[in-house]
Structure formats: C-alpha cells, structure tokens
Amino acid sequence: MTAPAAEATALLTLAGMYALMTDAQRAGEACPWCNETITAETGIDLGERHLPHAATIHPFACRSCVATRAREDYALHCRTCVRCHYREECTPRLLLRRLALETRR
C-alpha cells in the first residue's frame, strides 16, 4: 500500500483543533480526530503544521478519519470553489478526491 500524496493530506482541515489536541495528538501518536493510538507505520502522515503563536506539530491520523475528513473537505471545497463551480481544472479538488478514494475501505 502506498502512502497518500503529501499535497493531499496537507489540505485536510485541522483549523480550530490545535487548542483541543492532546500532547499525544500533537506528537503524532494519536489521531487528531478520534484520538486512536497510532504509530508512524499504522497512521497517515498529515505533514508538518505550523501553529500560530506556537510550535510546529507533525500529526498522524488513522485511515478511517482521513477518509472521512477527505470526503467532507472535498464536498465543502466543491461547494465553495469558483473554479469547481465553472467545472474548470482544480488541483485541490483532484487531490482531495484521490485521497478519499485511496483511504476508503
């Protein structure tokens, strides 16, 4: 199994969650959404995230939550993106769709 594209996982929304995350979630030892314990081998790398007025974190997430979040972010993106509205080529839309398909069970 190949890892999802880093460009796609970087698009997943974590906004507003930083203050609620545990130390394990910030360290990449637990999923930021469901708090399931994970390792670098079992989790999906979400890439480095720079927190405003704070440090940098490197979260990992469980496959199930990545699939759910990718589908939700894809749907939101398609409703709010001008390029998608006019059916133009849109890289974020393609990346989120690919991520949702790659992580589904």
N, C-alpha and C positions, 0 to 999 in steps of 0.2 A: 504494500500500500504506500503510495507516495503522499508526501505532506502537501496540504493545500498551499496555494501560492501566497507568499507573504504579503503581496499587494492586496489580496482579497481579505485576509484576516485583519490587516491594519484598518480596513474600512468598518469593521464591526464596532458598534457604538458601546462605549463604556462611560459615556458622559454622565456625570452626577453620581456615579457609583463609588468613586475613589474614597470618599469620606466614610462610606459604609463597609468598605472591604476590610477583611481581617489581615493580619500580618501574613498568614499562610497564602491568602489570595494574592496579595501584593508580591509575594516571593515566587509565585508560580507553582505552589504546592497544592493549591485547591482551586477549583473552578470559580471564577468571579461571579457567576450567576447562581449556581446551585450549591456551591461550597463542597462538592465531592472532592475527596482527596485524589490527586493525580500526580504523575511523575512526568518528566520530560519525554519519556518513552510512550506513555499512555495518553498524554494530553496533546492538544494542538496549540502550537506557539502563536500567540497573538501579537508578538513583536514588542519592542520597547515602547512604552508610553511615557511621555513627559508630563508630569503633573504641574499644574500652575502653582507657583509659590512653594514647591516641594521637590522631592527627589524624582528619579526615574524608576519606574517599575517595569517588570517583564512578566506579565501574566501568561498562564497557560489555561486552557479551558477543556472541558470534556466534549467529546464528539457530539453528543446529543444536544447540548446547549449551543454549540457552534452552528449546528444545522438549523435549530430553531431561530437563533438570532440572525443568521444569514437570510432565512426566508422572510422574517419580519423586516429587516433592513432593506431587503430587495423590494418588498411591496411598498414600503414608505418611500424609497428612492424613486420608484416608477411613478408614484402619485405626485411627487414634488419637483421632479427634474424637468426643466424646459426641453432639453434635448430628447428625453424619452417621450414627452408629450407629442413632439413632432416626428417621432419614430426615426430620429437620427441616431447614428452610431454613438454609443455612450459606454466608455470603458468601465466606470464603476458598476453600471448595471450588469455588464457581462461578467465582471469579476464576482459580484455577489451571487449571481445565478449559478456560476460554475462552482463556487464554494458550497452553496446549498445542495447542489447535485452531488458533489464529491463527498459530503459528510452525511448524507441521508443513509438510513439503514434499510 
